[in-house]
Amino acid sequence: MKNIFILIAALFFNSLFAQVAIGKVSVASPSVSLDFGTANRGMILPWVTSTGAVTGVVNGTMVYDLTDKKIKVKYASGWKDLSILTGTTVDPLTSVDGATIQNAPVENSTAKTAIGTPTATPGILVLEDANKAMVLPKVASPHLNIINPAPGMMVYDTTAKLLAVFNGSVWTFWKQ
């Protein structure tokens, strides 16, 4: 009985102060909610039919817009483009259009994963921590080391020390 109580308490405590490591054993810093390993992989943003069709989002929401094949982030004044040029959803190695694969499954509009204390904030993956952040996957020179990037992929380039986003055609590198 004591072990069951300890297990329940541990699960409850972890749900309040959740930290998630993907591709590694543990999160390295107490100020991180979501941390990724270093296996030359990126994080793919949700694809939307257009940002005009996205309602009720909060500032900081990031998406891959299928209308113009660009990565965008929501600000109070509207959507800001994080891509350059126009991308493509056609895989250069297989010639398969990713949009057909993306649109084939039936979407569950209520699906949501929250890390931290869950709130009513809309989104697929929501980091709810007030004092923690997400650490992007780290890749040295992603334009050279990620062999087949997917449209909407983003990583932190450890060589150039920049945010790198892939729009389906080219990598775009951003700094403050």
C-alpha positions as CSV (number, residue, x, y, z in Angstrom):
1,M,0.0,0.0,0.0
2,K,2.8,2.3,0.9
3,N,4.5,1.7,-2.6
4,I,1.2,2.6,-4.3
5,F,0.9,5.8,-2.4
6,I,4.5,6.7,-3.3
7,L,3.9,5.9,-6.9
8,I,0.8,8.1,-7.1
9,A,2.5,10.9,-5.3
10,A,5.5,10.7,-7.7
11,L,3.2,10.8,-10.7
12,F,1.3,13.8,-9.3
13,F,4.5,15.7,-8.5
14,N,5.9,15.0,-12.0
15,S,2.8,16.3,-13.6
16,L,3.1,19.6,-11.8
17,F,6.8,20.1,-12.5
18,A,7.1,18.2,-15.8
19,Q,10.3,18.1,-17.8
20,V,10.6,16.0,-20.9
21,A,13.8,14.7,-22.6
22,I,13.5,13.4,-26.1
23,G,16.4,11.4,-27.5
24,K,18.4,11.7,-24.3
25,V,18.2,10.3,-20.8
26,S,17.3,13.4,-18.9
27,V,16.8,17.2,-19.1
28,A,20.1,18.9,-18.3
29,S,18.8,22.1,-16.7
30,P,16.1,22.9,-14.2
31,S,15.0,25.8,-16.4
32,V,14.1,23.6,-19.4
33,S,10.6,22.0,-20.0
34,L,11.4,20.1,-23.3
35,D,14.9,19.1,-24.3
36,F,16.1,17.1,-27.3
37,G,19.1,14.9,-28.0
38,T,21.8,15.6,-30.5
39,A,21.2,13.1,-33.3
40,N,21.0,15.5,-36.3
41,R,17.2,15.6,-36.1
42,G,14.9,18.5,-36.0
43,M,11.4,19.3,-34.7
44,I,8.6,19.6,-37.3
45,L,6.0,22.2,-36.7
46,P,2.3,21.5,-37.2
47,W,1.1,22.0,-40.8
48,V,-2.0,24.2,-41.3
49,T,-4.0,24.8,-44.5
50,S,-3.5,28.6,-44.0
51,T,-2.9,30.9,-41.1
52,G,-6.2,32.6,-41.9
53,A,-7.9,29.4,-40.9
54,V,-6.2,29.2,-37.6
55,T,-8.3,30.8,-34.9
56,G,-7.9,31.3,-31.1
57,V,-4.1,31.0,-31.1
58,V,-1.9,32.7,-28.6
59,N,1.2,34.8,-29.4
60,G,4.3,32.6,-29.9
61,T,2.4,29.9,-31.8
62,M,4.5,28.5,-34.7
63,V,3.1,26.7,-37.8
64,Y,4.1,25.6,-41.3
65,D,1.6,27.3,-43.7
66,L,0.7,25.1,-46.7
67,T,-0.8,28.1,-48.6
68,D,2.6,29.7,-49.2
69,K,4.9,26.9,-47.8
70,K,6.4,29.1,-45.1
71,I,7.1,28.9,-41.4
72,K,5.2,31.5,-39.4
73,V,5.0,32.7,-35.8
74,K,2.0,34.5,-34.3
75,Y,2.5,38.0,-32.8
76,A,-0.2,40.4,-31.6
77,S,0.0,42.3,-34.9
78,G,-0.4,39.1,-37.0
79,W,1.6,36.3,-38.4
80,K,5.4,36.8,-39.1
81,D,7.1,34.9,-41.8
82,L,10.3,33.0,-40.6
83,S,11.1,31.6,-44.1
84,I,12.6,33.1,-47.2
85,L,11.4,32.3,-50.7
86,T,8.6,29.8,-51.2
87,G,9.1,26.2,-50.1
88,T,7.8,22.9,-51.4
89,T,6.3,19.8,-49.7
90,V,7.6,17.4,-52.3
91,D,10.4,15.2,-50.9
92,P,13.4,15.6,-53.1
93,L,14.5,12.0,-52.6
94,T,11.2,10.1,-53.0
95,S,9.2,12.7,-55.1
96,V,6.3,12.1,-52.7
97,D,4.2,15.2,-51.9
98,G,4.1,15.4,-48.1
99,A,0.9,17.4,-48.2
100,T,-1.0,14.3,-49.4
101,I,0.5,12.3,-46.5
102,Q,-0.2,15.1,-44.0
103,N,-3.8,15.4,-45.1
104,A,-4.7,11.7,-45.3
105,P,-5.1,11.0,-41.6
106,V,-8.3,12.2,-39.8
107,E,-7.3,15.0,-37.5
108,N,-8.4,14.9,-33.8
109,S,-9.2,18.6,-33.2
110,T,-9.1,18.0,-29.4
111,A,-5.7,16.4,-29.3
112,K,-3.3,18.2,-27.1
113,T,-0.1,17.5,-25.1
114,A,0.8,19.9,-22.3
115,I,4.1,19.9,-20.5
116,G,3.8,21.7,-17.1
117,T,0.6,22.8,-15.5
118,P,-2.2,22.3,-18.1
119,T,-4.4,25.3,-18.9
120,A,-6.9,26.1,-21.6
121,T,-4.3,27.5,-24.0
122,P,-5.0,26.1,-27.5
123,G,-2.3,24.2,-29.3
124,I,-1.1,20.7,-30.1
125,L,2.0,20.9,-27.9
126,V,1.8,23.5,-25.2
127,L,4.6,24.3,-22.8
128,E,2.8,25.7,-19.8
129,D,5.8,26.6,-17.6
130,A,6.1,30.2,-16.5
131,N,9.8,29.9,-15.7
132,K,11.0,27.2,-18.1
133,A,11.7,27.1,-21.9
134,M,12.0,24.6,-24.7
135,V,15.5,23.9,-26.0
136,L,15.4,23.1,-29.7
137,P,17.2,20.1,-31.2
138,K,20.8,21.1,-31.6
139,V,22.5,20.3,-34.9
140,A,25.9,21.4,-36.2
141,S,25.3,22.9,-39.7
142,P,21.9,21.4,-40.3
143,H,22.0,22.3,-44.0
144,L,24.9,19.9,-44.3
145,N,24.0,17.3,-41.7
146,I,20.3,16.7,-41.9
147,I,20.1,14.6,-45.0
148,N,16.4,14.8,-45.8
149,P,14.8,17.7,-43.8
150,A,11.0,17.9,-43.7
151,P,9.1,21.1,-44.5
152,G,8.4,23.0,-41.2
153,M,11.5,21.6,-39.5
154,M,13.4,23.8,-37.1
155,V,16.7,23.3,-35.1
156,Y,19.4,25.4,-33.4
157,D,22.5,25.5,-35.5
158,T,25.4,25.0,-33.0
159,T,28.0,26.0,-35.6
160,A,26.5,29.3,-36.7
161,K,24.7,29.8,-33.3
162,L,21.4,30.6,-35.1
163,L,17.8,29.4,-35.3
164,A,17.5,27.4,-38.5
165,V,14.1,26.7,-40.2
166,F,13.4,24.6,-43.3
167,N,10.5,25.7,-45.6
168,G,10.7,22.7,-47.9
169,S,13.2,24.3,-50.3
170,V,15.9,26.2,-48.3
171,W,17.1,26.6,-44.8
172,T,16.6,30.1,-43.3
173,F,18.9,31.2,-40.5
174,W,17.7,33.7,-37.9
175,K,19.5,35.6,-35.1
176,Q,18.2,38.3,-32.8
